[in-house]
Amino acid sequence: MGAGEEDAAAAWEKVEAKEERIMVSVRVRPLNGRESGDSSDWECISPTTVMFRSTVPDRAMFPTAYTYDRVFGPNCSTRQVYEEGAKEVALSVVSGINSSIFAYGQTSSGKTYTMTGITEYSVMDIYDYIEKHPEREFMLKFSAIEIYNEAVRDLLSHDTTPLRLLDDPEKGTTVEKLTEETLRDKDHLRDLLGMCEAQREIGETALNEASSRSHQILRLTIESSVKQYLGRGKSSTLVSCVNFVDLAGSERASQTASAGMRLKEGSHINRSLLTLGKVVRQLRFVWFVFF
Ligand SMILES: Nc1ncnc2c1ncn2[C@@H]1O[C@H](COP(=O)(O)OP(=O)(O)OP(=O)(O)O)[C@@H](O)[C@H]1O
């Protein structure tokens, strides 16, 4: 086995050793200017437990505690959330393991804020790993889509025509004609991330002046081979990808004061999140997933 294959085998052993391959963390953001007069209903009482105590007087007597793999309170930085909640998952891509990190939550809860930081830190660590492994040849590719009002759009193209989803028996679901950029360096990736941010559909609601109105999926694919064996017929190439998913937030029309276009967007967002919830619930009962 070459160095890369050993890394991959070690990473797989680590994954196999864990009973759970899904990690769920909760981040409670600080109250903002609009909410600062209120007291928070949520309190992080340990690194894994968050407690909900309703401010409605009759219900305040019955707090409920929820336990997750990790809970981050309002004073935790995005760096800490990344280091303790996402780094291991993001970096498994360099060892040939596919992974996804996604943020799910109510509108204005801090999903985009958190995912932007996590993506940035992951990119820095992935390039750092590449620099420390000159014995391997790496090729990085990047693609980005948003799902807006149930239509899929390429965020690396100025063409707004919706793209078709195709079911490939080997590759699974793919997006037809999606741009995939081969990255020159991390500055190139930063430029592309900036382009995605600029292209993404956002709009103002009563709860968030820059609310994401679409689901965004950024995909980084990494191919790597041992340089020594390249072209000698002995080399094997590791190919894997990491997805950074920033979902649009669930919302109540009464709270976001949505009407017209915003209301239509909100109903698409809520419906797709409801479907995602159903899929996750069903997965609890499925032992094998066939592709
Ligand atoms: N941990 C945090 N610390 C400080 N400010 C935060 C934090 N999390 C979020 N914010 C701020 O709160 C506001 C809402 O955050 P953000 O846009 O990330 O929410 P969201 O969940 O993505 O919302 P939506 O679903 O509407 O797109 C932003 O102004 C953001 O800068």
The ligand as a MOL file (V3000), in Angstrom:
LIG
                    3D

  0  0  0     0  0            999 V3000
M  V30 BEGIN CTAB
M  V30 COUNTS 31 33 0 0 0
M  V30 BEGIN ATOM
M  V30 1 N -22.8920 32.9850 16.2480 0
M  V30 2 C -23.1960 34.2150 15.8010 0
M  V30 3 N -22.5850 35.2900 16.3430 0
M  V30 4 C -22.8920 36.5430 15.9170 0
M  V30 5 N -23.8160 36.8180 14.9450 0
M  V30 6 C -24.4460 35.7910 14.3820 0
M  V30 7 C -24.1730 34.4320 14.7730 0
M  V30 8 N -24.9630 33.6240 14.0420 0
M  V30 9 C -25.6620 34.4300 13.2220 0
M  V30 10 N -25.3700 35.7270 13.4270 0
M  V30 11 C -25.9880 36.8660 12.7360 0
M  V30 12 O -27.4000 36.6290 12.7500 0
M  V30 13 C -27.9910 37.0110 11.4960 0
M  V30 14 C -28.7190 35.8130 10.8820 0
M  V30 15 O -27.7510 34.8220 10.5760 0
M  V30 16 P -27.8180 33.9610 9.2300 0
M  V30 17 O -28.1380 34.8120 8.0460 0
M  V30 18 O -26.5870 33.1550 9.1920 0
M  V30 19 O -29.0840 33.0660 9.5570 0
M  V30 20 P -29.7160 31.8910 8.6770 0
M  V30 21 O -30.0640 30.8180 9.6450 0
M  V30 22 O -28.8050 31.5430 7.5640 0
M  V30 23 O -31.0280 32.5830 8.1480 0
M  V30 24 P -31.9370 32.2380 6.8520 0
M  V30 25 O -32.4500 30.8560 7.0390 0
M  V30 26 O -33.0280 33.2640 6.9260 0
M  V30 27 O -31.0520 32.4180 5.6740 0
M  V30 28 C -26.8530 37.5300 10.6300 0
M  V30 29 O -26.8320 38.9390 10.7540 0
M  V30 30 C -25.6090 36.9370 11.2600 0
M  V30 31 O -24.4610 37.7510 11.0500 0
M  V30 END ATOM
M  V30 BEGIN BOND
M  V30 1 1 1 2
M  V30 2 1 2 3
M  V30 3 2 2 7
M  V30 4 2 3 4
M  V30 5 1 4 5
M  V30 6 2 5 6
M  V30 7 1 6 7
M  V30 8 1 6 10
M  V30 9 1 7 8
M  V30 10 2 8 9
M  V30 11 1 9 10
M  V30 12 1 10 11
M  V30 13 1 11 12
M  V30 14 1 11 30
M  V30 15 1 12 13
M  V30 16 1 13 14
M  V30 17 1 13 28
M  V30 18 1 14 15
M  V30 19 1 15 16
M  V30 20 2 16 17
M  V30 21 1 16 18
M  V30 22 1 16 19
M  V30 23 1 19 20
M  V30 24 2 20 21
M  V30 25 1 20 22
M  V30 26 1 20 23
M  V30 27 1 23 24
M  V30 28 2 24 25
M  V30 29 1 24 26
M  V30 30 1 24 27
M  V30 31 1 28 29
M  V30 32 1 28 30
M  V30 33 1 30 31
M  V30 END BOND
M  V30 END CTAB
M  END
